[in-house]
């Protein structure tokens, strides 16, 4: 049965919730280290076993922010990427804050299942078809649309992978630029989500303190995942990227059967 908001604090005292949370953040960090995304979707799905989705989203804020900053700082082209992606990033912030004001912190389980289905569709398309490309002329109007939709999904589910991840993958970045671009997009989305959660009263100093403890397994998992990523070729990485999307989608969509 989902925990009430104040009941997040006993996680550090109860063995089963503690084990679930530690495993969730380690596995989520590992997936993120390998494919550049996945910490919120994996952790949200597992944390929902012991708490409500809105509470899980609040618990994710610190690990998501720090691991995204780590991922962002690992690449060499922050300035170039920021100049190219600012229309998408700006729309993402506006979309997150606007949608959060309407949703009032209600993260529906149905929205997470819908997100899982969207991830599955994107992964199948990426695995079955030639590598998709966004034409240069279309990027100008697709970027704000992708950003606004990402903001809506972020506010509804606490997950900022869709459609940001498939859109960025279709821009033709090489492996390291894609990893850094994902880190930039997720960092901006996490900050916007934190502002929205704080404004609704879901995120406070006590929850942020518990969230900070989740950094340890998340960073350990991400470090291990990064070592795995460094040992694979570009084609293998692309395949892992879409397989990662597929796995995340199946993980989230399976909640409809529970």
MOMOWO-V298278 format. One record per residue. N is the residue number from 1. PHI is phi in whole degrees, -180 to 180 (NA if undefined). D_CENTER is the distance of its C-alpha to the mean C-alpha in Angstrom with 1 decimal. Layout:
BEGIN
N/PHI/D_CENTER + N/PHI/D_CENTER
END
This chain:
BEGIN
1/NA/24.5 + 2/-57/21.6 + 3/-81/22.5 + 4/-72/23.6 + 5/-55/21.8 + 6/-66/24.4 + 7/-78/24.2 + 8/-66/21.0 + 9/-58/23.4 + 10/-67/25.4 + 11/-54/22.5 + 12/-73/24.0 + 13/-110/27.3 + 14/-100/26.7 + 15/-59/26.4 + 16/-67/24.6 + 17/-59/21.7 + 18/-63/21.5 + 19/-65/21.5 + 20/-61/18.7 + 21/-65/16.5 + 22/-63/17.5 + 23/-65/16.9 + 24/-59/13.5 + 25/-74/12.3 + 26/-66/14.5 + 27/-64/13.4 + 28/-64/9.6 + 29/-65/10.7 + 30/-63/13.0 + 31/-60/10.8 + 32/-64/8.7 + 33/-65/12.3 + 34/-81/13.7 + 35/-111/11.6 + 36/87/9.4 + 37/-156/5.9 + 38/119/5.3 + 39/-64/5.5 + 40/-63/4.2 + 41/-61/5.8 + 42/-66/8.6 + 43/-66/9.3 + 44/-60/9.4 + 45/-63/11.7 + 46/-78/13.8 + 47/-66/14.1 + 48/-66/15.3 + 49/-68/18.3 + 50/-124/19.5 + 51/-158/18.3 + 52/-72/17.4 + 53/-55/13.9 + 54/-64/14.5 + 55/-69/15.6 + 56/-62/12.6 + 57/-62/10.4 + 58/-66/13.0 + 59/-67/13.2 + 60/-79/9.6 + 61/-57/10.4 + 62/-67/12.5 + 63/-59/10.8 + 64/-64/7.4 + 65/-64/10.0 + 66/-67/12.4 + 67/-68/10.5 + 68/-68/9.1 + 69/-63/12.8 + 70/-60/14.1 + 71/-63/12.4 + 72/-66/13.6 + 73/-73/17.0 + 74/-74/17.6 + 75/-96/18.4 + 76/-98/21.7 + 77/-127/21.2 + 78/-59/19.3 + 79/-60/22.0 + 80/-64/22.4 + 81/-68/18.8 + 82/-62/18.7 + 83/-67/21.9 + 84/-77/20.8 + 85/-99/17.4 + 86/-58/18.6 + 87/-62/19.3 + 88/-68/15.8 + 89/-65/14.4 + 90/-63/17.3 + 91/-64/16.8 + 92/-65/13.2 + 93/-63/14.5 + 94/-61/17.5 + 95/-64/15.7 + 96/-63/13.5 + 97/-68/16.6 + 98/-66/18.9 + 99/-67/17.1 + 100/-64/16.6 + 101/-64/20.3 + 102/-82/21.2 + 103/-85/19.1 + 104/56/20.1 + 105/79/17.2 + 106/-89/17.7 + 107/-96/14.6 + 108/-76/16.5 + 109/-64/16.2 + 110/-63/17.4 + 111/-67/14.6 + 112/-69/12.2 + 113/-63/14.8 + 114/-62/15.0 + 115/-62/11.4 + 116/-60/12.2 + 117/-65/15.3 + 118/-66/13.8 + 119/-64/11.8 + 120/-62/15.1 + 121/-62/17.1 + 122/-64/15.2 + 123/-67/15.5 + 124/-62/19.2 + 125/-62/19.9 + 126/-68/18.7 + 127/-80/20.6 + 128/-91/23.7 + 129/-106/24.3 + 130/-59/25.1 + 131/-56/22.3 + 132/-75/21.5 + 133/-133/22.3 + 134/-91/22.0 + 135/-59/25.6 + 136/-53/26.1 + 137/-68/27.7 + 138/-84/25.0 + 139/-61/22.2 + 140/-60/23.9 + 141/-101/23.3 + 142/-73/20.3 + 143/-61/18.1 + 144/-64/18.6 + 145/-64/18.3 + 146/-63/14.9 + 147/-65/13.8 + 148/-63/15.5 + 149/-67/14.0 + 150/-60/10.4 + 151/-62/11.7 + 152/-63/13.3 + 153/-64/10.5 + 154/-62/8.4 + 155/-67/11.8 + 156/-82/12.7 + 157/-127/9.9 + 158/81/7.6 + 159/-118/4.6 + 160/-115/4.6 + 161/-85/5.0 + 162/-121/8.6 + 163/-92/10.9 + 164/-58/9.7 + 165/-64/9.2 + 166/-62/12.6 + 167/-63/14.2 + 168/-65/13.7 + 169/-65/14.8 + 170/-86/17.8 + 171/-86/18.9 + 172/83/20.6 + 173/-68/19.2 + 174/-75/20.3 + 175/-57/18.1 + 176/-69/17.9 + 177/-67/17.5 + 178/-65/14.6 + 179/-60/12.8 + 180/-69/13.8 + 181/-64/13.0 + 182/-62/9.3 + 183/-61/9.5 + 184/-65/11.5 + 185/-62/9.5 + 186/-70/6.3 + 187/-63/9.3 + 188/-62/11.0 + 189/-64/8.6 + 190/-65/8.3 + 191/-63/12.0 + 192/-63/12.7 + 193/-66/11.1 + 194/-61/13.1 + 195/-61/16.1 + 196/-65/15.9 + 197/-67/15.6 + 198/-65/18.4 + 199/-64/20.4 + 200/-89/20.4 + 201/87/21.4 + 202/-75/18.6 + 203/-101/17.5 + 204/-135/20.7 + 205/-62/22.1 + 206/-65/22.5 + 207/-66/19.0 + 208/-63/17.8 + 209/-66/20.3 + 210/-65/19.1 + 211/-60/15.5 + 212/-64/17.0 + 213/-65/18.6 + 214/-73/15.4 + 215/-61/15.1 + 216/-60/17.8 + 217/-65/16.5 + 218/-65/13.0 + 219/-70/14.9 + 220/-62/17.4 + 221/-64/15.1 + 222/-66/13.5 + 223/-62/17.1 + 224/-64/18.3 + 225/-63/15.7 + 226/-64/16.6 + 227/-65/20.2 + 228/-66/19.7 + 229/-62/18.1 + 230/-68/21.1 + 231/-108/23.5 + 232/-118/22.6 + 233/-80/23.9 + 234/-59/22.3 + 235/-60/23.0 + 236/-65/21.8 + 237/-61/18.5 + 238/-58/18.1 + 239/-64/19.0 + 240/-63/16.6 + 241/-60/13.8 + 242/-73/14.8 + 243/-65/15.7 + 244/-63/12.3 + 245/-59/11.1 + 246/-63/14.2 + 247/-62/13.7 + 248/-64/10.4 + 249/-64/12.1 + 250/-62/15.2 + 251/-62/13.7 + 252/-74/12.5 + 253/-65/15.6 + 254/-64/17.9 + 255/-64/17.5 + 256/-67/20.0 + 257/-92/22.6 + 258/-86/22.3
END
